[in-house]
Amino acid sequence: MKYPNIDFKEFSKETLLFLKSRDFTKAMILGLGITLPIVVGVSLGKLEIGLAIAVGALLGSPSDVAGSFRNKNFGILLSALFAVVASLAGGLLNFTVWLTIPSVGILMFLFSYFSVYGFRASLISFSGLFALVLSFANISNVLEFYERAILIGLGGVWYLLLTIIWHKINPKAQTEQLLSQGLDLTSNYLQVRGELLAPNSDRELLQRKLLDLQANLNVNHETLRDTLISSRKTSGSSNYQRKRLLIFIQLVDILELAMANPVNYEKMDEILSKYPEKIKLFQQLIFDMASRINYISDTFLQSKKISSSNLLEDCLQKIRDQIVSMDVHENGESLENSILLKNLYDYQHKQVEKINKVERILSNKDFKDLNFVKRTETEAQRFIVHQEYDLKILTENFSLKSAIFKHSLRLALVVMIGFAIGTYFSLQNTYWILLTIIVIMRPNYGLTKQRSKQRIIGTLIGAAIATGIVLIIQNTTVYAILAIICLVLAFSMVQRNYKTSATFITLSVVFIYALLTPDVISVIQFRVVDTIIGAGLAAIGNLILWPSWEFLGIKTILEASLRANKEYLLTIQKYYQEKGNLPTSYKLSRKAAFLATGNLSMAFQRMTQEPKSKQVHVDKFYEIVVLNNTLLSSLASLGTYIQNHPTSKASNYFNNYIEEIAHNLNIAENIISKNDYSKTLDSSNRKEAQNYFEQRFESINMNINEKESINDSTNMSNTHRLQEVQLVTAQLKWLYSLSEKINKRISLIPFPKD
């Protein structure tokens, strides 16, 4: 029997990925953490105690996200502490309704404002918000509020214990999944790079895909850094950890190499249009590299042995034969084209070497760099970004200029309105409105609107399915089993597909209530009404209450990205002058440039999710984002060439060019910040440098043509120098052109004053 349009291999891989994913594992642990206390409580006749501990496990789980083992444990404990404090505060709110509402607003603001300390802190603050909302649920009338708060704290500790036990059983799970995810993202990135080579491709669409993938890769790499380096610090080193760190290093290098070439697609089109057979060869090589990395990810995830293959080497050989067949003695444009293709071949050759190295490490065949990794353990700590928890951060953000301050204020007011609506209309479960608001509301409008739609649609689908099931089946045992299954699926899908997660959350809530009340249909109705009210309030609140439109904040992110790229440029200049081993300062500046460019891409993506009327100068911003990303690619191209090839001494002409490019980036920064920048440079220095490089190119070319033997060592040395001059000159000219274009685009945007 045939199943058309179904790729069972891909489906099998996705299913395996899901079952081995950290999201599913966490959901299973949380399902156990919630279910076991309730089962034990029921069996001992202490349901209220079991239920409170289960709620504590739920409230301790939000901060259990990828990262170092120490940070996760600390986050879970803080989540439990916030849950206890919020539960106590909620239990003490025994005022009249009109005093309770502003008190809730103040508490909501305080818990939400803790998010100024970063991503994990925002998850910890969510535990406090969640606990405060649940304190109005009247889950138990048997326990005193302080008893329930203490049990919730114990539930958080119980969840922490479960995560520690799982980590002891399978300490490699998180690292393996992150590396597999990194390999998959890298494969997709190369695939898009290959598609960009085709002259007739939709490059605008592919560039957007590339920006998204690069941003996701940056997040993956940053999490891997934290996980791999921090775990070495806390639990000591091992060959396993060193090998995983080596694989991570290769992934970072592969990303840099992928960004490095091709950079100027118009130039590549011009060259490759004269050699159409070479387009297919280079493109096929890139596709084969993407496919090989994807295969490595599959076998790695399934713990299978990697089979050897010569496919990439065969592709390289075909390209090498094609390039050698070109007449290297031709003058002018043909020679320049030949050298550009050789440089592109060199990059792809290095890329294949990196992929092969990953294979050797995973096949336990490459240990020569393990001692190097061991020697650089102290140095590696510099790559981790440590979150500061200074009280000054609270005071510095206490103004409407801070996005977190505005979000906290907005959340507090919307929750107060939701509470007032629920109370005024005597809705059955007012806390459902509040819960929907705190789950959906985000600092930016686009994501809040998206989650509001997904929440409503998911709730309606879940309500429809639940109605059908409860009308057909009247069996509490079935309800209990379905509630547990839906709960696990809901938590496992939160980060992957929020609409699906909302569907399963609704199903689990309905089945839980079906165990407690016979009138489950009315529960479904109230669930739908409360969700629509909460989602509507969240979306409207983000639209009209101190909205944080992205065009108001993107200028700071753009300025930071330009500054990071400038520092990367200056680090490359320094390395070109000093040569030797690649310094840590170079890797740090590269990392900062990658992250800053990724942040800019994500900020632009958020801008496109906002109302059309608020997408101010979106086309110009898109051009700047692409130019900035291309600038980074060109920097990566220059830096990668210097790393992997013997180069001559950097001349003053090279430094003059770099100074001009950095000068343009300084101008761009000052246009954004509206600062005066009076420094000027003599443009004749750059023109003189350009003439120097062109004359040097001609001089070396003449020396090559004068040699009788192609195999002459001096001739080969000249050929390498010719490649260096051609690539360095091309990248300097391209970087200067990009920096000028960025200046022009930025000058067309009237940035708002701070």
Secondary structure, 3 states (H helix, E strand, C coil): CCCCCCCHHHHHHHHHHHHHCHHHHHHHHHHHHHHHHHHHHHHCCCHHHHHHHHHHHHHHCCCCCCCCHHHHHHHHHHHHHHHHHHHHHHHHCCCCHHHHHHHHHHHHHHHHHHHHHCHHHHHHHHHHHHHHHHCCCCCCCCCCHHHHHHHHHHHHHHHHHHHHHHHHHCCCHHHHHHHHHHHHHHHHHHHHHHHHCCCCCCHHHHHHHHHHHHHHHHHHHHHHHHHHHHHHHHHCCCHHHHHHHHHHHHHHHHHHHHHHCCCCHHHHHHHHCCCHHHHHHHHHHHHHHHHHHHHHHHHHHCCCCCCCCCHHHHHHHHHHHHHHCCCCCCCCHHHHHHHHHHHHHHHHHHHHHHHHHHHHHHCCCCCCCHHHHHHCHHHHHHHCCCCCCCHHHHHHCCCCCCHHHHHHHHHHHHHHHHHHHHHHCCCCCHHHHHHHHHHHCCCCHHHHHHHHHHHHHHHHHHHHHHHHHHHHCCCHHHHHHHHHHHHHHHHHHCCCCHHHHHHHHHHHHHHHHHHHCCCHHHHHHHHHHHHHHHHHHHHHHHHHCCCCCHHHHHHHHHHHHHHHHHHHHHHHHHHHHHCCCCCHHHHHHHHHHHHHHHHHHHHHHHHHCCCHHHCCCHHHHHHHHHHHHHHHHHHHHHHHHHHHCCCCCCCHHHHHHHHHHHHHHHHHHHHHHCCCCCCCCCHHHHHHHHHHHHHHHHHHHHHHHHCCCCCCHHHHHHHHHHHHHHHHHHHHHHHHHHHHHHHHHHHCCCCCCC
